[in-house]
Amino acid sequence: MMQLNVFSYRKVNESFHRRMVYHIGVDCGLFVEMNYMINAMLYCLSQRIRFQLYSDDANFGTGIGWTEYFLPFCEEVHETFHKKYNFHRLPSWRRILKVCRQQKSLGPLVWKLKSFPKTMMGRLMAFWVYKAYVQFAQDVSDPEQYYRIPELGINGSYYEAYALMARMVWRLQPEILHYETIYKEKLALPSLYDGIHIPTQGFQS
């Protein structure tokens, strides 16, 4: 199976002029955060936008960020305003209104409306710092069905492109990889086993 080289990815990614700063570790579990991030990376590649990461306050670590557990794959930024103004895309209006009817409450509507001034303030602060318009995590659109990025040899379905990106970013720091090996040996899992994910109730866009 084809492997995506992180150096090739960085070369292509850093050739783009438009920019997105993606905030990872906002308020979900690690693998949900990872899923959102990979979708954002695919979005950026397809739109020819440079992907950068903000992870200083990531909720899956102790304050170091992405590189506490994983090897770097892109440039990181450290401006603290991303903590407040850079967040996951909120549910669609249709979903919000449906939940309002179900809950018989305007709370979800107010929640979404409050996101607009926060996003605007974040954009102004980003323009002040970077001297250019910058997209945030809330700007990521739904994944495409097919991705063709010849510079990286990507020419396949969303699932194929997603798998390539996931394998590239999932590179553990040597010390973490060592602990992972030890824990796997202790668990003594068979080569094939079933797993069950029990999701918590929440908004879906």
Rosetta constraint file for C-alpha pairs under 8 A:
AtomPair CA 2 CA 164 HARMONIC 7.49 0.50
AtomPair CA 3 CA 164 HARMONIC 6.36 0.50
AtomPair CA 3 CA 167 HARMONIC 7.55 0.50
AtomPair CA 3 CA 168 HARMONIC 7.48 0.50
AtomPair CA 4 CA 8 HARMONIC 7.63 0.50
AtomPair CA 4 CA 9 HARMONIC 7.35 0.50
AtomPair CA 4 CA 152 HARMONIC 7.25 0.50
AtomPair CA 4 CA 164 HARMONIC 5.91 0.50
AtomPair CA 4 CA 165 HARMONIC 7.04 0.50
AtomPair CA 4 CA 167 HARMONIC 7.68 0.50
AtomPair CA 4 CA 168 HARMONIC 5.95 0.50
AtomPair CA 5 CA 9 HARMONIC 6.28 0.50
AtomPair CA 5 CA 168 HARMONIC 6.97 0.50
AtomPair CA 6 CA 10 HARMONIC 6.12 0.50
AtomPair CA 6 CA 73 HARMONIC 6.11 0.50
AtomPair CA 6 CA 168 HARMONIC 6.33 0.50
AtomPair CA 7 CA 11 HARMONIC 6.20 0.50
AtomPair CA 8 CA 12 HARMONIC 6.32 0.50
AtomPair CA 8 CA 152 HARMONIC 6.91 0.50
AtomPair CA 9 CA 13 HARMONIC 5.88 0.50
AtomPair CA 9 CA 152 HARMONIC 6.87 0.50
AtomPair CA 10 CA 14 HARMONIC 5.79 0.50
AtomPair CA 10 CA 73 HARMONIC 6.97 0.50
AtomPair CA 10 CA 74 HARMONIC 6.15 0.50
AtomPair CA 11 CA 15 HARMONIC 6.36 0.50
AtomPair CA 12 CA 16 HARMONIC 7.24 0.50
AtomPair CA 12 CA 151 HARMONIC 7.03 0.50
AtomPair CA 12 CA 152 HARMONIC 7.78 0.50
AtomPair CA 13 CA 45 HARMONIC 7.18 0.50
AtomPair CA 13 CA 48 HARMONIC 7.78 0.50
AtomPair CA 13 CA 49 HARMONIC 7.33 0.50
AtomPair CA 13 CA 50 HARMONIC 5.17 0.50
AtomPair CA 13 CA 51 HARMONIC 6.56 0.50
AtomPair CA 14 CA 50 HARMONIC 5.83 0.50
AtomPair CA 14 CA 51 HARMONIC 7.92 0.50
AtomPair CA 15 CA 50 HARMONIC 7.36 0.50
AtomPair CA 16 CA 48 HARMONIC 5.80 0.50
AtomPair CA 16 CA 49 HARMONIC 5.50 0.50
AtomPair CA 16 CA 50 HARMONIC 5.08 0.50
AtomPair CA 17 CA 49 HARMONIC 6.71 0.50
AtomPair CA 17 CA 50 HARMONIC 6.52 0.50
AtomPair CA 18 CA 48 HARMONIC 7.35 0.50
AtomPair CA 18 CA 49 HARMONIC 4.90 0.50
AtomPair CA 18 CA 50 HARMONIC 5.90 0.50
AtomPair CA 18 CA 133 HARMONIC 7.76 0.50
AtomPair CA 18 CA 134 HARMONIC 7.27 0.50
AtomPair CA 19 CA 49 HARMONIC 5.24 0.50
AtomPair CA 19 CA 50 HARMONIC 4.58 0.50
AtomPair CA 19 CA 51 HARMONIC 6.22 0.50
AtomPair CA 19 CA 52 HARMONIC 7.40 0.50
AtomPair CA 19 CA 133 HARMONIC 7.57 0.50
AtomPair CA 19 CA 134 HARMONIC 5.33 0.50
AtomPair CA 19 CA 135 HARMONIC 6.26 0.50
AtomPair CA 20 CA 44 HARMONIC 7.54 0.50
AtomPair CA 20 CA 49 HARMONIC 6.54 0.50
AtomPair CA 20 CA 50 HARMONIC 6.01 0.50
AtomPair CA 20 CA 51 HARMONIC 5.19 0.50
AtomPair CA 20 CA 52 HARMONIC 6.02 0.50
AtomPair CA 20 CA 134 HARMONIC 5.47 0.50
AtomPair CA 20 CA 135 HARMONIC 4.39 0.50
AtomPair CA 20 CA 136 HARMONIC 5.63 0.50
AtomPair CA 20 CA 137 HARMONIC 7.60 0.50
AtomPair CA 21 CA 51 HARMONIC 6.27 0.50
AtomPair CA 21 CA 52 HARMONIC 4.71 0.50
AtomPair CA 21 CA 53 HARMONIC 5.42 0.50
AtomPair CA 21 CA 54 HARMONIC 6.50 0.50
AtomPair CA 21 CA 77 HARMONIC 7.72 0.50
AtomPair CA 21 CA 134 HARMONIC 6.97 0.50
AtomPair CA 21 CA 135 HARMONIC 6.35 0.50
AtomPair CA 21 CA 136 HARMONIC 5.42 0.50
AtomPair CA 21 CA 137 HARMONIC 6.99 0.50
AtomPair CA 22 CA 37 HARMONIC 7.35 0.50
AtomPair CA 22 CA 40 HARMONIC 7.61 0.50
AtomPair CA 22 CA 51 HARMONIC 7.16 0.50
AtomPair CA 22 CA 52 HARMONIC 6.07 0.50
AtomPair CA 22 CA 53 HARMONIC 4.92 0.50
AtomPair CA 22 CA 54 HARMONIC 5.89 0.50
AtomPair CA 22 CA 86 HARMONIC 7.39 0.50
AtomPair CA 22 CA 136 HARMONIC 5.73 0.50
AtomPair CA 22 CA 137 HARMONIC 4.92 0.50
AtomPair CA 23 CA 53 HARMONIC 6.14 0.50
AtomPair CA 23 CA 54 HARMONIC 4.78 0.50
AtomPair CA 23 CA 55 HARMONIC 6.05 0.50
AtomPair CA 23 CA 82 HARMONIC 6.83 0.50
AtomPair CA 23 CA 83 HARMONIC 7.47 0.50
AtomPair CA 23 CA 86 HARMONIC 6.01 0.50
AtomPair CA 23 CA 87 HARMONIC 6.41 0.50
AtomPair CA 23 CA 88 HARMONIC 7.96 0.50
AtomPair CA 23 CA 136 HARMONIC 7.55 0.50
AtomPair CA 23 CA 137 HARMONIC 6.16 0.50
AtomPair CA 24 CA 33 HARMONIC 6.18 0.50
AtomPair CA 24 CA 34 HARMONIC 7.68 0.50
AtomPair CA 24 CA 37 HARMONIC 6.79 0.50
AtomPair CA 24 CA 53 HARMONIC 7.27 0.50
AtomPair CA 24 CA 54 HARMONIC 6.46 0.50
AtomPair CA 24 CA 55 HARMONIC 5.49 0.50
AtomPair CA 24 CA 58 HARMONIC 6.11 0.50
AtomPair CA 25 CA 29 HARMONIC 7.81 0.50
AtomPair CA 25 CA 30 HARMONIC 7.17 0.50
AtomPair CA 25 CA 33 HARMONIC 6.00 0.50
AtomPair CA 25 CA 55 HARMONIC 6.59 0.50
AtomPair CA 25 CA 57 HARMONIC 7.01 0.50
AtomPair CA 25 CA 58 HARMONIC 3.92 0.50
AtomPair CA 25 CA 59 HARMONIC 4.81 0.50
AtomPair CA 25 CA 60 HARMONIC 6.37 0.50
AtomPair CA 26 CA 33 HARMONIC 7.62 0.50
AtomPair CA 26 CA 57 HARMONIC 7.87 0.50
AtomPair CA 26 CA 58 HARMONIC 6.35 0.50
AtomPair CA 26 CA 59 HARMONIC 6.40 0.50
AtomPair CA 26 CA 83 HARMONIC 8.00 0.50
AtomPair CA 26 CA 87 HARMONIC 6.70 0.50
AtomPair CA 26 CA 88 HARMONIC 7.48 0.50
AtomPair CA 27 CA 59 HARMONIC 6.91 0.50
AtomPair CA 28 CA 32 HARMONIC 6.09 0.50
AtomPair CA 28 CA 33 HARMONIC 5.91 0.50
AtomPair CA 28 CA 59 HARMONIC 7.96 0.50
AtomPair CA 29 CA 33 HARMONIC 6.13 0.50
AtomPair CA 29 CA 60 HARMONIC 7.50 0.50
AtomPair CA 30 CA 34 HARMONIC 6.04 0.50
AtomPair CA 30 CA 60 HARMONIC 6.20 0.50
AtomPair CA 31 CA 35 HARMONIC 6.00 0.50
AtomPair CA 32 CA 36 HARMONIC 6.25 0.50
AtomPair CA 33 CA 37 HARMONIC 6.18 0.50
AtomPair CA 34 CA 38 HARMONIC 6.21 0.50
AtomPair CA 35 CA 39 HARMONIC 6.33 0.50
AtomPair CA 36 CA 40 HARMONIC 6.26 0.50
AtomPair CA 37 CA 41 HARMONIC 6.21 0.50
AtomPair CA 38 CA 42 HARMONIC 6.28 0.50
AtomPair CA 38 CA 162 HARMONIC 6.86 0.50
AtomPair CA 38 CA 165 HARMONIC 6.56 0.50
AtomPair CA 38 CA 166 HARMONIC 6.74 0.50
AtomPair CA 39 CA 43 HARMONIC 6.15 0.50
AtomPair CA 39 CA 140 HARMONIC 7.86 0.50
AtomPair CA 39 CA 143 HARMONIC 6.44 0.50
AtomPair CA 39 CA 162 HARMONIC 7.46 0.50
AtomPair CA 40 CA 44 HARMONIC 6.16 0.50
AtomPair CA 40 CA 137 HARMONIC 7.32 0.50
AtomPair CA 40 CA 140 HARMONIC 5.80 0.50
AtomPair CA 41 CA 45 HARMONIC 6.25 0.50
AtomPair CA 41 CA 51 HARMONIC 6.43 0.50
AtomPair CA 42 CA 46 HARMONIC 6.14 0.50
AtomPair CA 42 CA 143 HARMONIC 7.61 0.50
AtomPair CA 42 CA 161 HARMONIC 7.76 0.50
AtomPair CA 42 CA 162 HARMONIC 7.50 0.50
AtomPair CA 42 CA 165 HARMONIC 7.98 0.50
AtomPair CA 43 CA 47 HARMONIC 6.13 0.50
AtomPair CA 43 CA 140 HARMONIC 6.62 0.50
AtomPair CA 43 CA 141 HARMONIC 7.14 0.50
AtomPair CA 43 CA 143 HARMONIC 6.84 0.50
AtomPair CA 44 CA 48 HARMONIC 5.63 0.50
AtomPair CA 44 CA 49 HARMONIC 4.57 0.50
AtomPair CA 44 CA 50 HARMONIC 6.41 0.50
AtomPair CA 44 CA 51 HARMONIC 6.22 0.50
AtomPair CA 45 CA 49 HARMONIC 6.16 0.50
AtomPair CA 45 CA 50 HARMONIC 7.63 0.50
AtomPair CA 45 CA 149 HARMONIC 7.43 0.50
AtomPair CA 46 CA 147 HARMONIC 7.07 0.50
AtomPair CA 46 CA 148 HARMONIC 7.77 0.50
AtomPair CA 46 CA 149 HARMONIC 7.15 0.50
AtomPair CA 51 CA 74 HARMONIC 7.28 0.50
AtomPair CA 51 CA 75 HARMONIC 7.92 0.50
AtomPair CA 52 CA 74 HARMONIC 6.16 0.50
AtomPair CA 52 CA 75 HARMONIC 5.37 0.50
AtomPair CA 52 CA 76 HARMONIC 5.59 0.50
AtomPair CA 52 CA 77 HARMONIC 6.99 0.50
AtomPair CA 53 CA 74 HARMONIC 7.12 0.50
AtomPair CA 53 CA 75 HARMONIC 6.50 0.50
AtomPair CA 53 CA 76 HARMONIC 4.63 0.50
AtomPair CA 53 CA 77 HARMONIC 6.15 0.50
AtomPair CA 54 CA 76 HARMONIC 5.76 0.50
AtomPair CA 54 CA 77 HARMONIC 5.40 0.50
AtomPair CA 54 CA 78 HARMONIC 6.19 0.50
AtomPair CA 54 CA 82 HARMONIC 7.13 0.50
AtomPair CA 55 CA 64 HARMONIC 7.87 0.50
AtomPair CA 55 CA 65 HARMONIC 4.67 0.50
AtomPair CA 55 CA 66 HARMONIC 5.78 0.50
AtomPair CA 55 CA 76 HARMONIC 7.73 0.50
AtomPair CA 55 CA 78 HARMONIC 7.82 0.50
AtomPair CA 56 CA 63 HARMONIC 6.04 0.50
AtomPair CA 56 CA 64 HARMONIC 5.92 0.50
AtomPair CA 56 CA 65 HARMONIC 4.61 0.50
AtomPair CA 56 CA 66 HARMONIC 7.66 0.50
AtomPair CA 56 CA 78 HARMONIC 6.61 0.50
AtomPair CA 57 CA 63 HARMONIC 5.67 0.50
AtomPair CA 57 CA 64 HARMONIC 7.57 0.50
AtomPair CA 57 CA 65 HARMONIC 6.38 0.50
AtomPair CA 57 CA 83 HARMONIC 7.02 0.50
AtomPair CA 58 CA 63 HARMONIC 6.81 0.50
AtomPair CA 58 CA 64 HARMONIC 7.97 0.50
AtomPair CA 58 CA 65 HARMONIC 5.52 0.50
AtomPair CA 58 CA 66 HARMONIC 7.34 0.50
AtomPair CA 61 CA 65 HARMONIC 6.41 0.50
AtomPair CA 61 CA 68 HARMONIC 6.88 0.50
AtomPair CA 61 CA 69 HARMONIC 7.93 0.50
AtomPair CA 64 CA 68 HARMONIC 5.57 0.50
AtomPair CA 66 CA 70 HARMONIC 5.90 0.50
AtomPair CA 66 CA 71 HARMONIC 7.72 0.50
AtomPair CA 66 CA 72 HARMONIC 7.36 0.50
AtomPair CA 67 CA 71 HARMONIC 5.57 0.50
AtomPair CA 67 CA 72 HARMONIC 6.09 0.50
AtomPair CA 67 CA 173 HARMONIC 7.50 0.50
AtomPair CA 68 CA 173 HARMONIC 7.53 0.50
AtomPair CA 69 CA 172 HARMONIC 5.76 0.50
AtomPair CA 69 CA 173 HARMONIC 5.53 0.50
AtomPair CA 69 CA 176 HARMONIC 6.25 0.50
AtomPair CA 70 CA 169 HARMONIC 7.76 0.50
AtomPair CA 70 CA 170 HARMONIC 6.89 0.50
AtomPair CA 70 CA 171 HARMONIC 5.52 0.50
AtomPair CA 70 CA 172 HARMONIC 4.31 0.50
AtomPair CA 70 CA 173 HARMONIC 5.02 0.50
AtomPair CA 71 CA 169 HARMONIC 7.77 0.50
AtomPair CA 71 CA 171 HARMONIC 5.62 0.50
AtomPair CA 71 CA 172 HARMONIC 5.88 0.50
AtomPair CA 71 CA 173 HARMONIC 5.52 0.50
AtomPair CA 72 CA 169 HARMONIC 7.96 0.50
AtomPair CA 73 CA 168 HARMONIC 8.00 0.50
AtomPair CA 73 CA 169 HARMONIC 6.53 0.50
AtomPair CA 80 CA 84 HARMONIC 7.92 0.50
AtomPair CA 81 CA 85 HARMONIC 6.20 0.50
AtomPair CA 81 CA 86 HARMONIC 7.78 0.50
AtomPair CA 81 CA 122 HARMONIC 7.07 0.50
AtomPair CA 81 CA 125 HARMONIC 7.57 0.50
AtomPair CA 82 CA 86 HARMONIC 4.76 0.50
AtomPair CA 82 CA 87 HARMONIC 7.95 0.50
AtomPair CA 82 CA 122 HARMONIC 7.31 0.50
AtomPair CA 83 CA 87 HARMONIC 7.78 0.50
AtomPair CA 84 CA 118 HARMONIC 7.93 0.50
AtomPair CA 85 CA 118 HARMONIC 5.61 0.50
AtomPair CA 85 CA 119 HARMONIC 5.79 0.50
AtomPair CA 85 CA 121 HARMONIC 7.24 0.50
AtomPair CA 85 CA 122 HARMONIC 4.95 0.50
AtomPair CA 86 CA 119 HARMONIC 7.22 0.50
AtomPair CA 86 CA 122 HARMONIC 6.97 0.50
AtomPair CA 86 CA 136 HARMONIC 5.65 0.50
AtomPair CA 86 CA 137 HARMONIC 6.06 0.50
AtomPair CA 86 CA 138 HARMONIC 7.00 0.50
AtomPair CA 87 CA 136 HARMONIC 7.34 0.50
AtomPair CA 87 CA 137 HARMONIC 5.63 0.50
AtomPair CA 87 CA 138 HARMONIC 5.78 0.50
AtomPair CA 88 CA 137 HARMONIC 5.48 0.50
AtomPair CA 88 CA 138 HARMONIC 4.96 0.50
AtomPair CA 89 CA 137 HARMONIC 6.44 0.50
AtomPair CA 89 CA 138 HARMONIC 3.76 0.50
AtomPair CA 89 CA 139 HARMONIC 6.63 0.50
AtomPair CA 89 CA 140 HARMONIC 6.97 0.50
AtomPair CA 90 CA 112 HARMONIC 6.92 0.50
AtomPair CA 90 CA 138 HARMONIC 6.99 0.50
AtomPair CA 90 CA 205 HARMONIC 6.98 0.50
AtomPair CA 91 CA 95 HARMONIC 6.07 0.50
AtomPair CA 91 CA 96 HARMONIC 6.33 0.50
AtomPair CA 91 CA 203 HARMONIC 6.46 0.50
AtomPair CA 91 CA 204 HARMONIC 5.92 0.50
AtomPair CA 91 CA 205 HARMONIC 3.94 0.50
AtomPair CA 92 CA 96 HARMONIC 6.20 0.50
AtomPair CA 92 CA 205 HARMONIC 5.14 0.50
AtomPair CA 93 CA 97 HARMONIC 6.06 0.50
AtomPair CA 94 CA 98 HARMONIC 6.20 0.50
AtomPair CA 95 CA 99 HARMONIC 6.25 0.50
AtomPair CA 95 CA 203 HARMONIC 7.71 0.50
AtomPair CA 95 CA 204 HARMONIC 7.20 0.50
AtomPair CA 95 CA 205 HARMONIC 6.29 0.50
AtomPair CA 96 CA 100 HARMONIC 6.20 0.50
AtomPair CA 96 CA 108 HARMONIC 6.04 0.50
AtomPair CA 96 CA 109 HARMONIC 6.24 0.50
AtomPair CA 96 CA 112 HARMONIC 7.92 0.50
AtomPair CA 97 CA 101 HARMONIC 6.30 0.50
AtomPair CA 97 CA 108 HARMONIC 7.87 0.50
AtomPair CA 97 CA 109 HARMONIC 7.05 0.50
AtomPair CA 98 CA 102 HARMONIC 6.27 0.50
AtomPair CA 99 CA 103 HARMONIC 5.94 0.50
AtomPair CA 99 CA 108 HARMONIC 7.15 0.50
AtomPair CA 100 CA 104 HARMONIC 5.45 0.50
AtomPair CA 100 CA 105 HARMONIC 5.12 0.50
AtomPair CA 100 CA 106 HARMONIC 5.68 0.50
AtomPair CA 100 CA 107 HARMONIC 7.20 0.50
AtomPair CA 100 CA 108 HARMONIC 6.23 0.50
AtomPair CA 100 CA 109 HARMONIC 7.05 0.50
AtomPair CA 101 CA 105 HARMONIC 6.93 0.50
AtomPair CA 106 CA 110 HARMONIC 6.24 0.50
AtomPair CA 107 CA 111 HARMONIC 6.12 0.50
AtomPair CA 108 CA 112 HARMONIC 6.30 0.50
AtomPair CA 109 CA 113 HARMONIC 6.21 0.50
AtomPair CA 110 CA 114 HARMONIC 6.13 0.50
AtomPair CA 111 CA 115 HARMONIC 6.81 0.50
AtomPair CA 112 CA 116 HARMONIC 7.44 0.50
AtomPair CA 114 CA 118 HARMONIC 6.84 0.50
AtomPair CA 115 CA 119 HARMONIC 6.06 0.50
AtomPair CA 116 CA 120 HARMONIC 6.20 0.50
AtomPair CA 117 CA 121 HARMONIC 6.06 0.50
AtomPair CA 118 CA 122 HARMONIC 6.17 0.50
AtomPair CA 119 CA 123 HARMONIC 6.20 0.50
AtomPair CA 120 CA 124 HARMONIC 6.32 0.50
AtomPair CA 121 CA 125 HARMONIC 6.25 0.50
AtomPair CA 122 CA 126 HARMONIC 6.05 0.50
AtomPair CA 123 CA 127 HARMONIC 6.07 0.50
AtomPair CA 123 CA 133 HARMONIC 7.11 0.50
AtomPair CA 123 CA 134 HARMONIC 6.74 0.50
AtomPair CA 123 CA 135 HARMONIC 7.76 0.50
AtomPair CA 124 CA 128 HARMONIC 6.21 0.50
AtomPair CA 125 CA 129 HARMONIC 6.27 0.50
AtomPair CA 126 CA 130 HARMONIC 5.75 0.50
AtomPair CA 126 CA 131 HARMONIC 7.47 0.50
AtomPair CA 126 CA 132 HARMONIC 7.47 0.50
AtomPair CA 126 CA 133 HARMONIC 7.17 0.50
AtomPair CA 126 CA 134 HARMONIC 6.40 0.50
AtomPair CA 127 CA 131 HARMONIC 4.79 0.50
AtomPair CA 127 CA 132 HARMONIC 4.98 0.50
AtomPair CA 127 CA 133 HARMONIC 5.57 0.50
AtomPair CA 127 CA 134 HARMONIC 6.97 0.50
AtomPair CA 128 CA 132 HARMONIC 7.83 0.50
AtomPair CA 130 CA 134 HARMONIC 7.90 0.50
AtomPair CA 135 CA 139 HARMONIC 6.17 0.50
AtomPair CA 136 CA 140 HARMONIC 7.64 0.50
AtomPair CA 143 CA 158 HARMONIC 7.23 0.50
AtomPair CA 144 CA 158 HARMONIC 6.45 0.50
AtomPair CA 145 CA 157 HARMONIC 5.87 0.50
AtomPair CA 145 CA 158 HARMONIC 5.16 0.50
AtomPair CA 146 CA 155 HARMONIC 7.65 0.50
AtomPair CA 146 CA 156 HARMONIC 5.74 0.50
AtomPair CA 146 CA 157 HARMONIC 4.32 0.50
AtomPair CA 146 CA 158 HARMONIC 5.24 0.50
AtomPair CA 147 CA 154 HARMONIC 6.73 0.50
AtomPair CA 147 CA 155 HARMONIC 5.75 0.50
AtomPair CA 147 CA 156 HARMONIC 5.62 0.50
AtomPair CA 147 CA 157 HARMONIC 6.07 0.50
AtomPair CA 147 CA 158 HARMONIC 6.34 0.50
AtomPair CA 147 CA 161 HARMONIC 6.69 0.50
AtomPair CA 148 CA 153 HARMONIC 7.95 0.50
AtomPair CA 148 CA 154 HARMONIC 5.48 0.50
AtomPair CA 148 CA 155 HARMONIC 4.34 0.50
AtomPair CA 148 CA 156 HARMONIC 6.57 0.50
AtomPair CA 149 CA 153 HARMONIC 6.25 0.50
AtomPair CA 149 CA 154 HARMONIC 4.94 0.50
AtomPair CA 149 CA 155 HARMONIC 6.32 0.50
AtomPair CA 150 CA 154 HARMONIC 5.87 0.50
AtomPair CA 150 CA 155 HARMONIC 7.03 0.50
AtomPair CA 154 CA 161 HARMONIC 6.48 0.50
AtomPair CA 155 CA 161 HARMONIC 7.63 0.50
AtomPair CA 156 CA 160 HARMONIC 5.79 0.50
AtomPair CA 156 CA 161 HARMONIC 6.30 0.50
AtomPair CA 157 CA 161 HARMONIC 6.23 0.50
AtomPair CA 158 CA 162 HARMONIC 5.87 0.50
AtomPair CA 159 CA 163 HARMONIC 6.08 0.50
AtomPair CA 160 CA 164 HARMONIC 6.48 0.50
AtomPair CA 161 CA 165 HARMONIC 6.41 0.50
AtomPair CA 162 CA 166 HARMONIC 6.04 0.50
AtomPair CA 163 CA 167 HARMONIC 6.21 0.50
AtomPair CA 164 CA 168 HARMONIC 6.34 0.50
AtomPair CA 165 CA 169 HARMONIC 6.32 0.50
AtomPair CA 166 CA 170 HARMONIC 6.03 0.50
AtomPair CA 167 CA 171 HARMONIC 7.57 0.50
AtomPair CA 172 CA 176 HARMONIC 6.03 0.50
AtomPair CA 172 CA 177 HARMONIC 5.55 0.50
AtomPair CA 173 CA 177 HARMONIC 6.06 0.50
AtomPair CA 174 CA 178 HARMONIC 6.20 0.50
AtomPair CA 175 CA 179 HARMONIC 6.52 0.50
AtomPair CA 176 CA 180 HARMONIC 6.10 0.50
AtomPair CA 177 CA 181 HARMONIC 6.28 0.50
AtomPair CA 178 CA 182 HARMONIC 6.53 0.50
AtomPair CA 179 CA 183 HARMONIC 6.22 0.50
AtomPair CA 180 CA 184 HARMONIC 6.14 0.50
AtomPair CA 181 CA 185 HARMONIC 6.34 0.50
AtomPair CA 182 CA 186 HARMONIC 6.38 0.50
AtomPair CA 183 CA 187 HARMONIC 6.21 0.50
AtomPair CA 184 CA 188 HARMONIC 6.25 0.50
AtomPair CA 184 CA 189 HARMONIC 7.30 0.50
AtomPair CA 185 CA 189 HARMONIC 7.98 0.50
AtomPair CA 189 CA 193 HARMONIC 7.57 0.50
